[in-house]
Amino acid sequence: MSCRVTFVQTHPVQYMTPLFRHIAAHRRDIDLTVLYASTPTSAQQGVGFGESFEWDVTLTDGATYRVFRERDSGHWFLEGIVD
């Protein structure tokens, strides 16, 4: 028996990436999708740290994911699903 699991997060988080990769690689009974509200730019990630930065690893590789985007109207939509 398999199941679908969806994680919803505000943005990619370095502490969660290994878990998502592990599930995707080793748990064939789980159909995993991760939904992110955004993928911050280096400047956005640096807020509160005094400088822009990028992670030295890609935080979205290894698992199926989709990114929500906010339209000018203030409504959110799932990129690639709803225009």
Secondary structure in CASP SS format (residue, H / E / C, confidence):
PFRMAT SS
TARGET T0000
AUTHOR 0000-0000-0000
METHOD secondary structure of the structure
MODEL  1
M C 1.00
S C 1.00
C E 1.00
R E 1.00
V E 1.00
T E 1.00
F E 1.00
V E 1.00
Q E 1.00
T C 1.00
H C 1.00
P C 1.00
V C 1.00
Q C 1.00
Y C 1.00
M C 1.00
T H 1.00
P H 1.00
L H 1.00
F H 1.00
R H 1.00
H H 1.00
I H 1.00
A H 1.00
A H 1.00
H H 1.00
R C 1.00
R C 1.00
D C 1.00
I E 1.00
D E 1.00
L E 1.00
T E 1.00
V E 1.00
L E 1.00
Y E 1.00
A C 1.00
S C 1.00
T C 1.00
P C 1.00
T C 1.00
S H 1.00
A H 1.00
Q H 1.00
Q H 1.00
G C 1.00
V C 1.00
G C 1.00
F C 1.00
G C 1.00
E C 1.00
S C 1.00
F C 1.00
E C 1.00
W C 1.00
D C 1.00
V C 1.00
T C 1.00
L C 1.00
T C 1.00
D C 1.00
G C 1.00
A C 1.00
T E 1.00
Y E 1.00
R E 1.00
V E 1.00
F E 1.00
R E 1.00
E E 1.00
R C 1.00
D C 1.00
S C 1.00
G C 1.00
H C 1.00
W E 1.00
F E 1.00
L E 1.00
E C 1.00
G C 1.00
I C 1.00
V C 1.00
D C 1.00
END
